[in-house]
Amino acid sequence: MDTLQLTVPLVRQILATAFAHVWTLHGFGMLRLPLPDNVRLHIWDDRYRVPNVSMIHDHLQWGFESLVVSGHIINHRYAENNSGKGKPYEVMVIKPGADAYAKSEPKTMLLEETEIEVLHAGMTYSQAPSEIHRSEAANGTVTLMQRYLTDDDSARVFWEAGTNWVDAKPRVATYSEVNDIVSTALGWFPNKVTK
């Protein structure tokens, strides 16, 4: 039996009892639930994305592997390009999370998009802590992310030069937000898991 066949019923059970949990809503348009062993359950929904949020970032505080449980996600990878190619972005080091704050002044960097991955249910992707990326997903997409912590508590955020940084700081999700996002997510799930 593959991982997805084991995972889908467990995730469906969490979603069926969604109001028994405390969810946070991340500014990227992602409902998230912390689980044991540095695992997080994410439900993506861009209707709840903070307007003009700065989506490009890295995770200096952890590397991760993510399983797409249902729906699909598009992961855009970027790299710094000092050869004069690429697009100018501002970059700043932050302490991420609910108590986020800037740890450095912004500076300009050239970034080039290097890869676009389209991932469907059952597929996984991973990111090293310093890899720069931006994720987009179909509304209701569910992912499970396993984090591998580092000794750093930072992340870098990137936004187009000439614009302003818009924070993605998480907050506790409301009953209405949880109900709406979870209802959309349940639409991706089959009635049963087949072999």
Backbone hydrogen bonds, N-H to C=O, Kabsch-Sander energy under -0.5 kcal/mol:
donor,donor_aa,acceptor,acceptor_aa,energy
6,L,2,D,-1.3
7,T,3,T,-2.4
8,V,4,L,-2.8
10,L,6,L,-0.8
11,V,7,T,-2.7
12,R,8,V,-2.8
13,Q,9,P,-1.9
14,I,10,L,-1.9
15,L,11,V,-2.6
16,A,12,R,-2.2
17,T,13,Q,-1.1
18,A,15,L,-1.4
20,A,17,T,-2.3
21,H,18,A,-1.6
23,W,21,H,-0.7
24,T,32,R,-2.3
25,L,171,R,-3.5
26,H,24,T,-0.6
26,H,30,M,-3.1
27,G,168,A,-2.3
29,G,26,H,-2.2
30,M,26,H,-1.3
31,L,43,I,-3.2
32,R,24,T,-2.9
33,L,41,L,-2.3
35,L,39,V,-3.3
39,V,35,L,-0.9
39,V,36,P,-0.7
40,R,145,M,-2.3
41,L,33,L,-2.7
42,H,40,R,-0.5
42,H,143,T,-3.0
43,I,31,L,-2.8
44,W,141,T,-2.6
45,D,29,G,-3.4
48,Y,45,D,-1.9
49,R,46,D,-1.4
50,V,27,G,-2.6
53,V,50,V,-2.0
54,S,166,V,-2.2
55,M,53,V,-0.9
56,I,158,F,-0.6
57,H,133,H,-2.3
58,D,156,R,-1.8
59,H,129,P,-1.5
61,Q,154,S,-1.1
62,W,59,H,-1.7
63,G,148,Y,-2.1
64,F,127,Q,-2.2
65,E,146,Q,-1.9
66,S,125,Y,-3.2
67,L,144,L,-2.8
68,V,123,M,-2.8
69,V,67,L,-0.9
69,V,142,V,-2.3
70,S,142,V,-1.6
73,I,119,L,-2.5
74,I,136,E,-3.8
75,N,73,I,-0.5
75,N,117,E,-2.6
76,H,74,I,-0.6
76,H,134,R,-3.1
77,R,75,N,-0.5
77,R,115,E,-3.0
78,Y,132,I,-2.4
79,A,112,E,-2.0
81,N,110,L,-2.6
84,G,81,N,-0.5
87,K,111,L,-3.0
89,Y,109,M,-3.1
90,E,159,W,-3.5
91,V,107,K,-2.6
92,M,157,V,-1.9
94,I,155,A,-3.0
95,K,101,Y,-2.9
100,A,97,G,-1.6
101,Y,95,K,-1.2
103,K,93,V,-3.3
104,S,93,V,-1.1
107,K,91,V,-1.8
109,M,89,Y,-3.0
111,L,87,K,-2.7
111,L,109,M,-0.5
112,E,79,A,-2.3
114,T,77,R,-2.5
115,E,77,R,-1.3
117,E,75,N,-2.8
119,L,73,I,-3.2
119,L,117,E,-0.6
121,A,71,G,-0.9
122,G,68,V,-3.4
123,M,120,H,-2.4
125,Y,66,S,-2.0
127,Q,64,F,-2.2
131,E,128,A,-1.7
132,I,78,Y,-0.8
133,H,57,H,-3.0
134,R,76,H,-1.9
136,E,74,I,-2.4
138,A,72,H,-2.2
140,G,44,W,-3.5
141,T,138,A,-2.2
142,V,70,S,-1.4
143,T,42,H,-2.3
144,L,67,L,-2.3
145,M,40,R,-2.9
146,Q,65,E,-3.0
147,R,38,N,-2.9
147,R,145,M,-0.6
148,Y,63,G,-3.1
149,L,147,R,-0.5
150,T,61,Q,-2.3
155,A,94,I,-1.7
157,V,92,M,-2.4
158,F,56,I,-2.5
159,W,90,E,-1.9
161,A,88,P,-2.0
163,T,160,E,-1.8
171,R,25,L,-1.4
173,A,23,W,-2.3
178,V,174,T,-2.5
179,N,175,Y,-2.7
180,D,176,S,-2.4
181,I,177,E,-2.7
182,V,178,V,-2.7
183,S,179,N,-2.0
184,T,180,D,-1.8
185,A,181,I,-2.2
186,L,182,V,-2.5
187,G,183,S,-0.8
187,G,184,T,-0.8
188,W,185,A,-1.9
189,F,186,L,-1.0
194,T,192,K,-0.6
